[in-house]
């Protein structure tokens, strides 16, 4: 038996969750609904449609990823299922890989299907100018979702205390998705002795600090493929090379890998 067996079981178990299916159905309705309603909300071009759709995805996808992953390991530890699983010839590393593949599949499968349907509707309604790069939107979205899967699974491995995992997951959501821009601006103002002019003329290091937020990295990747009103500060004249589009990929990979490494280190050394 290998990590593939664990992933298969995990996909099977997660697919029975009615709550998750309701959430994914809601994402589908929102995506396709936005494709139909965009003409009333913004410019009727495919690129503008992608910009609006990305704004919705940036808020909803991290929440789905955290819901999919934040109880993925701790539930099996507290219920005793993990002890039974590891009694077979599985290592803890196999268990981690299987969980990651399983939860990533559960998240990205329905999400990418829903967004593809929305993209087809958008191309029909707003034209195909720029639609050839729609796969780039899906790739950027997949990386963005995986960043939060890594964060959620890493938290789930780090402790068996449910309330800390829940606080970490949803506190992370608010800090990284909702409040990141405000936290970044507040830090700059404090460091510059409450001189607010720094917000309109950021030093280069502050641009990189801003880009460290997963939603900022996601916007930067989308700006590389589409003419959208996103990540404009990173493409202005004089912007340093280390805030180019490739740094968005680096940032999302780091958000995926680092929480997993920290969580797995604690998981590997702890008793079941």
N, C-alpha and C positions, 0 to 999 in steps of 0.2 A: 504494500500500500504506500502511496506517495502523497505529495501535496495536492495532486489532482483529485484524489478521493475526498480530501478535506474541502477543496473548493466546490466540488460537485455537491457534496452534502450541504455546504453552506448556502449555495444558490437555491437548492431545494427547500431548505428551511426558511430562508428569507422570502422566497416566492409565496409562501403560505400566509405571510403577514398582510392582512386586509388593510391595515393602516398605511403600509408602504404603497400598496396599489392605489389607494385613494389619493395619496400625495402625488403619485406619478400621473394619475388621471387628471388631477388638478393642473399639473405642469403642462400636460398636453392641451387641455382646454385653454389655459392661459397663453401658450405659445401660438396655437392656431387662431385663437381669438384675437391676439395682438396682430397677427398677420392680416386678419380681416379688417381690423379697426385702425391700422396704422395710418391710412389715408386721412383720417380725421384728426390725427395727433401730430403728424409731421410731414415733411416733404415726401412726395410720392415717388421716391427712387429706391432701388434695391439697397444701395449702400446706407441710406437713411433708415430704411427698415431694419437692417442688420444692427445699426447703432441702437435703435430702440429695443430690439429683441435682446441684445446683449445686456442692456441695463436691467431688464427683468431677470435674465439668467444670473447676473452677478449677485442678485439678492436671494434668489430662490435655491440655486444649485448648492451653495455651501450648507444651507439648512438641511437639504435632503441628504447630502453627504454625511453630515454629522449624525443625523438620525439613523442612517444606514450603519454607521460604524462605531458609534460611541459605546454601545453595549455588546459589541461583537465578541470580545474576549472575556470580559468580566462576568457576563451571564453564564458562560460555560464553566468558569472557575467556581462561581458561587453555587451552581447547581450540581457540580460534581461530574458534569459531562466531559470536561477537559481531562480529568484523571483517567476516565475510561478511554478517551481518544488516544492519549499518550501511552496507554498500556499496549497498544499495537505498535508495530515498528515505525513510529513517527518520531522525529525529533521536534523540539520546540521551534526550530527554524522552519521545518516542513509545515508546522501548524500556522506560523505567521504567514508564509507564502500562500498557503491555501486560503487563509482568511482574506488576505489582500486581494487575491484574484477573484474570490467569490464576491466580496463586497463591492469591488470595483465593477464587476460584471453586472451585479444587481443595480448599481447606480447608473452606469453609463449606457447599458443596453436600452432601457426604456427612454432615457433622456435623449440620446442621439436619434432614436427613431422619432420621438415627438418633435425635435428640432428640425429633422429632415422634412417631415410633413409640413411644418410651418414654413420652411425654406421654399418648398415647391409652391405652396400657396402664395408666398411672397413674390416669387419669380413670375407667376401667372398674373398677379395684380400690379406689380410695379416694374416689370420688365426684367430682362436678363443681363443688363449692363452691370457687370461686376459679379454676376452669379457664378462665373467660372471659379471664383475664389471661395465659394461657400465651404468646400472641404477644409479650408484654413480656419474658418469659424468653428467647425466641428472639432478640429484638432486642438485649437486654443481652449475651447470649452472643456474638452476631455482632460487636458492638463490642469485646468482650474479645478474641476471636480476631484481629480486624483489628489491634488494638494490637500484638500480637506478630508478626504478618505484617510490619507496618511496621518493627519493630525488626530482624527477620531480614533483610529485603531491604536495609535501610539498612546493616547490617553487611556484607552481601555486596557492596555497591557500594563500600564504604570502602577495601578493600584486596584484594590478590591473594594474600595469605599465608593459606593454608588453616588453619593452626594458630591464627592469631589470630582468624579468624572463628569457628572451632569453640569456642575458649575464651571468646570474647565471647558467643556464643549460649547456651552451656550455663552459663557463669558468670552471665549475665543471668537465666537461668531460676532458678538457685538463689537469687540475690540478691533477685529480684522476687517469686518465688512461694513459695519455701521459707523464706527467712531474713528477709523484710522486717519482719515483726512483731518479731523479735528484734533486728534492727539498729536499728529505731526505738526500742525500749525501752532498748537499750544507750546510744544517743546521748543520750536524755533523762537517764538516770542520770548519765552523765559530765558533761553540761552543768549538772546540779544537784548537783554535788559528791558523787555517790554516795548521794544521798537518795532511796531507793526509793519514798517516799510519793508522789512525783510521778507514778508510774504509775497510781495510783488517782484522782488529781485533776489531770488533764492541763490545761495552759494551752491556750487556743484555737488558738494557732499550731501546737501539737503535734498537735492533731486534724487540721489540714489537712496537715501533714507526713505523718501516718499514711495519710491518704486518697490521697496521691500514688502509693502502690503500686497497680498495676493490679488485683490481686486484691481490695484493699480497695474500689476504685472499683466493681468488679463486684458485690461484696456490697451496696454502697450502692444501686445501681440495683435489685437484686432486692428489697431491703427496701422500696423505694418502691412495688412492685407486690404484694408478698405479706407476710403476717404470719408471718415466719420469724425464727429466732433468729440473725440476721446483722446486722452493722453497728450493734449496739445503742448503741455509744458516740456515734454521730452523730445519734441521735434522742432522746437524753436531754434532760431539761429544761435550758434554758440553752445548748444547743449553738448555735454561731454559724450565721448564714444561709449562710456560704460552705462549709459541709459538707452542704448540702442535696443532694437526689438529682441535681440538674442538674450539680453539680460532678463527679459520677461520669462523666458524658458528656464534660465538658471534659477531665478527666484522661486518659481513654482516647483521645480525639482527639489530645491532645498526644503521648502515647506512640506513636501512629501516625505523626504528621506530623514531629516533630522528628528522629528517627533517619533518616527518609527525606531530609529537607533536608540534614542533615550528610553522609550518605552520597552523595547526588547531587552535592553541591558538590565532593567529592573525585573522584567518578566523572567529572564533566564536565570537570575540569581535567587529568585523567590521560591518559597514552598507553594505547592499547589493547594 
